[in-house]
Amino acid sequence: AKKWINIRKSYGNFYKVPRKQTKLTIMLENLGMNYHGRPHSGLDDSKNIARIAIRMLQDGCELRVNEKMHAGQLMTVSSSAPLEGAPAPQMPRYRN
């Protein structure tokens, strides 16, 4: 993967909280959620991060790629960059 969404960065920007409040357990707590599973288990951490991402989407966040690797260097991607990937789905049009 050369591009990804850093959920901690997205969370901090969306909810306007400082970086020290973007640890996994703190993000969950601030969203009124409990940690599910064993701490530091890759699978359980991933599931909890997914729960945070779902909640952010429900709260109106537009998740975008915000980090990438370029020539072996970690780079931040501007939040004003255009969305990547497939175009947003369109509502079906009905004939009258």
N, C-alpha and C positions, 0 to 999 in steps of 0.2 A: 504494500500500500504506500503510495506516494502522497496521497491527500487524505485528510480525515477531519472529523469534527472533534475538537477538544471540548468535551462536555463541561469541564470545569470553567473554561474560558467563556463558553456560551451562557452557562448558568450565571456567572458573575456579571456579565454584560446585560443579560435580560432582567435579572432581579436586582441589579444595581447594588451588589455586595462586594466587599473587598476580597482579594485572593485568599486571605486566611479563613474565610467562611465558605470556601469551595472544596473542603475535604468531603469525601463521600458520606460519612456519617452525619456531618453537619448539614449537608445539602438535604439529605433524607429527613433529618429532624426538622429543619425549617419548612419542609413541605408537609409535615405532619405524618411522615411515614416511618416505619421501623425498618431496621436492617434485617433482611431475610437471609439466613444461611450462616456459614462460618466466615468470620473476618479474614481477609487476605486470601480467600479461595478465588482463583481466577474466574471460575464459572459463576459463583455467587456474586462476586463483585460486578461481573458483566450483567447479570440479571438485574441487580439493583440500579446500575447505570441506565439500563433500558427503561426501568420504571421511572427514573428521573426524566429521561428524554420524552417519554410518553406524557408525563405531567406537564412538561414545558410546552409541548405541542398543544395540549389541551388549554393551556393558559395563553396561547396565541403566539408563542415563539416560532420564528421561522429559522429552523436549524440550517446552517450553511457550513461548508468546508471553511475552516479557519486556521488550519496549519497544513504545511506540506514540506516535503524534502526536495531540495533542489541542489544538485552538485554536492550531495553529502551534507548539506547544511539545513538545519531546521529553520523554516521561515513562517512568519505570520501572514495569513491571507486577509486582505482588507474586507471588512464587513460590507463594504459598498460594491464589492465585486459581483458581477452577475451570477445568478444561480447556475449550477452545472447540472448536467444530466438531462433526462427526458423532460419535455415540457409538461407543465401541470395538466392534469386531466381536465377535460372540458365537460360541462353538463350536456347531456343529450338534447338535441333540438327536436321538438315535436312539431308535426305539421297540423295546422288547424283544419 
